[in-house]
Structure formats: C-alpha cells, structure tokens
C-alpha cells in the first residue's frame, strides 16, 4: 500500500531507482564469440613457422554504438576465438608451429624458426536485421598479415577478406546469430588462408629462394689419415 504523501527523500530514491533501471536496460548487447574450428586436411607446408599474436589481436573487440534509441549498441569480442582458430589452422597447415616469446626484433630471444607470422584484424563490420531489414546476420572481416624473420626483418605483407552469414530462422537470439556469423567468418578466413598462403607473390618468391638455395655441405674435422695424405708428395 503506497503512502498518501511521498516525501522528498522517497522521491529522490524513486528517481534514482528509475535511472538505474533505464541505464541497465540501455546497456550494449555483448557477444563473446565461441565455436569449433576443424584442422585443415592438407599436406603440411614444409616450414617451421613461428606465430606472434599482438595484444590487440588476442583481445580483439568490436564496438558499434547505437545510432538511435530504437537500436542497441553492440560489443563483439572475437579475441579468444581468433587465437583458437588460427592456432588450430596453423598447427595443421605447417610442419611445425612455434609460439614466439615476444614480438620479433633483434633484441628478442625467440626460438629459431624459418619465419614468423603476425596477424592483425584491420576491420570488422556486421549487419543485423534492424540495419538491413533482411533476416540475415552477416560479418565482414579484413585481415592483414606480416611474415617476418625472428629479428623482425620483413619477408611479406598482404591483406585478406573473410565473410560469414547465417539466417535467424535457426537461432533463438540476435546474440546467437551474430556469434554464428562470426564463427563462419573465421572459418572462411581459415579456408582462404590455407589455399592462398603459398600463392602470395612475396611468400612464393621467398619460398622459391629457400628451395633454390644450395644446401650447406657438412664439413668434418680433419683426421690424422687425411692430414698425412695431404702431406704426401
């Protein structure tokens, strides 16, 4: 039963509760991307590849602020899913995958590898029904890759797009739809990378140079017999 008179303290408390309720209801829609990523079925590329994930890649998060009160802001976190997908892909794609201890540079004591791959997410965009009026959820991503030596010397740099979409008909929520679209975009990125890596011009030239480089012949320490033979007139 409500009191017949609302005092000033009661009014302030009521207003505060209403403000809290409104702020809670207007929070961004959050999606932490989660999914499964199968290993590639392919003949491994004969390279001992190092991998270095920059902090902004390993914790990648996309924020889209609502343009009006009828829309919701979105925060899409792809960082953990990115690392999971690329680790799985690269382990199956190369002879050996070696995590680096730090960013490749002359001062960094990293394990010895043939080259180090450094991935970046240059751009991520999404479309949901309230944006397009079509019941399809879509994710676009653009990657940038650097292939460098353990000391950080550039070997190759290139970009690659990926795309994923899913209809809402099979999902219960917007968050689930965005998550599945992101997973499909990551799988698309993995498939594109696996089929295009050796065709990147600078990568292909580098690998050809490695193939043509003459193998260093192992030298043996001289023995008493060989010394005597050389000294014999």
C-alpha positions in Angstrom: 0.0 0.0 0.0 1.5 3.3 -1.1 1.8 6.2 1.4 -0.6 9.1 0.8 2.3 11.6 0.8 5.6 11.0 -0.9 8.4 12.8 1.0 11.4 14.4 -0.8 13.8 11.6 0.3 11.3 9.0 -1.0 11.0 10.9 -4.3 14.8 11.1 -4.8 15.1 7.3 -4.1 12.4 6.6 -6.6 14.0 8.7 -9.3 17.4 7.1 -8.6 15.9 3.6 -9.0 14.2 4.6 -12.3 17.5 6.0 -13.6 19.3 2.7 -12.7 16.6 0.7 -14.4 16.9 2.8 -17.5 20.7 2.6 -17.6 20.6 -1.2 -17.1 18.1 -1.6 -19.9 20.1 0.5 -22.3 23.4 -1.4 -21.9 25.2 -2.7 -25.0 24.4 -6.2 -26.4 27.5 -8.3 -25.8 28.7 -11.3 -27.7 31.8 -13.3 -26.9 32.4 -15.4 -30.0 32.7 -19.1 -29.3 32.8 -22.0 -31.8 34.6 -25.1 -33.1 37.3 -24.9 -35.7 38.4 -28.1 -37.5 42.0 -28.7 -38.5 42.7 -28.4 -42.3 43.0 -31.6 -44.3 46.1 -30.9 -46.4 49.7 -31.8 -46.9 51.7 -29.6 -44.5 53.7 -26.8 -45.9 57.4 -27.7 -45.1 58.1 -24.7 -42.8 58.8 -24.3 -39.1 56.6 -21.3 -38.6 56.6 -19.0 -35.6 53.4 -17.2 -34.5 53.1 -13.9 -32.7 49.7 -12.6 -31.7 49.8 -8.8 -30.9 47.8 -7.8 -27.8 45.1 -6.0 -29.9 44.6 -9.2 -31.9 44.5 -11.6 -28.9 41.9 -9.4 -27.2 40.2 -8.1 -30.3 36.8 -6.4 -29.6 34.4 -4.6 -31.9 32.2 -1.9 -30.6 29.3 -0.4 -32.6 27.4 2.4 -30.8 23.6 2.7 -31.4 22.6 5.4 -33.8 19.2 5.9 -32.2 17.1 4.9 -29.1 15.4 2.1 -31.1 18.8 0.4 -31.7 21.2 -1.3 -29.4 24.9 -0.9 -29.1 26.9 -4.0 -29.8 30.2 -5.3 -28.4 31.5 -8.3 -30.2 34.6 -10.0 -28.7 36.5 -12.2 -31.1 39.9 -12.3 -29.4 39.9 -15.8 -27.9 38.1 -17.3 -30.9 40.6 -15.7 -33.2 43.6 -17.3 -31.3 41.8 -20.7 -31.1 41.0 -20.8 -34.8 44.5 -19.6 -36.0 46.3 -22.0 -33.6 44.2 -24.9 -34.9 44.7 -23.9 -38.6 48.4 -23.2 -38.5 49.3 -26.4 -36.5 47.6 -28.5 -39.2 48.9 -26.4 -42.1 52.7 -26.3 -41.4 55.3 -28.9 -40.4 55.7 -27.2 -37.0 54.1 -24.2 -35.3 56.1 -22.4 -32.6 54.7 -19.7 -30.3 57.1 -16.7 -30.0 58.1 -15.4 -26.6 57.8 -11.8 -27.8 57.5 -9.6 -30.8 60.1 -10.4 -33.4 63.1 -8.0 -33.1 66.9 -8.1 -32.9 66.7 -7.7 -29.1 64.1 -10.5 -28.5 65.4 -14.0 -27.8 62.8 -16.1 -29.7 63.1 -19.8 -30.7 64.7 -20.4 -34.1 62.1 -20.8 -36.9 62.0 -20.3 -40.7 59.7 -17.3 -40.4 57.2 -15.6 -38.0 53.6 -14.8 -38.9 51.9 -11.8 -37.3 48.2 -11.4 -37.9 46.1 -8.3 -37.5 42.3 -7.5 -37.8 42.2 -4.3 -39.8 38.4 -4.1 -40.0 35.2 -5.8 -38.8 31.7 -4.9 -39.8 28.4 -6.6 -39.2 24.8 -6.3 -40.4 21.7 -7.4 -38.5 18.0 -7.2 -39.4 17.4 -3.8 -37.9 20.2 -2.5 -40.2 19.2 -4.2 -43.4 15.5 -5.2 -42.9 16.5 -8.7 -44.1 16.5 -11.7 -41.8 20.2 -12.4 -42.4 23.1 -11.8 -40.0 26.4 -11.0 -41.6 30.0 -10.4 -40.6 32.8 -9.0 -42.8 36.4 -9.0 -41.7 39.6 -7.8 -43.3 42.9 -9.3 -42.1 46.5 -8.1 -42.6 49.4 -10.4 -42.2 53.1 -9.8 -41.8 55.6 -12.6 -42.4 59.0 -11.7 -40.9 62.2 -13.2 -39.7 62.8 -13.8 -36.0 64.7 -10.5 -35.9 61.7 -8.7 -37.4 63.0 -8.2 -41.0 60.0 -8.1 -43.4 59.5 -11.0 -45.8 55.9 -10.4 -47.0 52.8 -8.4 -46.1 49.3 -8.8 -47.5 45.6 -8.5 -46.7 42.8 -11.0 -46.9 39.0 -10.7 -46.6 36.6 -13.1 -44.9 32.8 -13.3 -44.7 30.2 -15.2 -42.7 26.4 -15.1 -42.5 23.6 -17.0 -41.0 19.8 -16.8 -41.2 17.9 -16.1 -38.0 15.4 -18.9 -38.7 17.5 -21.5 -36.9 18.5 -19.4 -33.9 16.8 -18.1 -30.7 18.5 -14.7 -30.3 20.4 -11.9 -32.0 23.5 -12.8 -30.0 23.5 -16.4 -31.1 23.1 -15.2 -34.8 25.9 -12.8 -34.5 28.1 -15.4 -32.9 27.4 -18.0 -35.6 28.1 -15.4 -38.3 31.4 -14.6 -36.7 32.3 -18.3 -36.5 31.5 -18.7 -40.1 33.7 -15.6 -41.0 36.6 -17.2 -39.0 36.2 -20.5 -40.8 36.1 -18.6 -44.1 39.3 -16.8 -43.2 41.0 -20.1 -42.3 40.0 -21.7 -45.7 41.1 -18.6 -47.6 44.5 -18.5 -45.8 45.2 -22.2 -46.3 44.5 -22.0 -50.1 46.2 -18.7 -50.7 49.3 -18.6 -48.5 51.8 -20.1 -51.0 50.3 -18.0 -53.8 51.0 -14.6 -52.2 53.7 -13.3 -54.6 56.3 -12.3 -51.9 55.7 -15.5 -50.0 56.1 -17.6 -53.2 59.3 -15.8 -54.1 60.7 -16.3 -50.6 59.9 -20.0 -50.6 61.4 -20.4 -54.1 64.5 -18.7 -52.9 64.7 -21.2 -50.0 64.2 -24.1 -52.4 66.9 -23.0 -54.7 69.5 -22.1 -52.0 72.2 -24.7 -52.1 72.4 -27.0 -49.1 75.4 -26.3 -47.0 77.7 -29.3 -47.0 78.7 -30.6 -43.7 82.4 -30.3 -43.0 84.3 -32.8 -41.0 87.2 -32.1 -38.8 90.5 -33.4 -40.4 91.8 -36.8 -39.2 95.4 -37.9 -38.9 95.0 -40.0 -42.1 93.7 -37.1 -44.2 96.5 -34.9 -42.9 99.1 -37.5 -43.8 97.6 -38.0 -47.3 97.7 -34.2 -48.0 101.3 -34.1 -46.9 102.4 -37.0 -49.1 104.1 -35.8 -52.3 
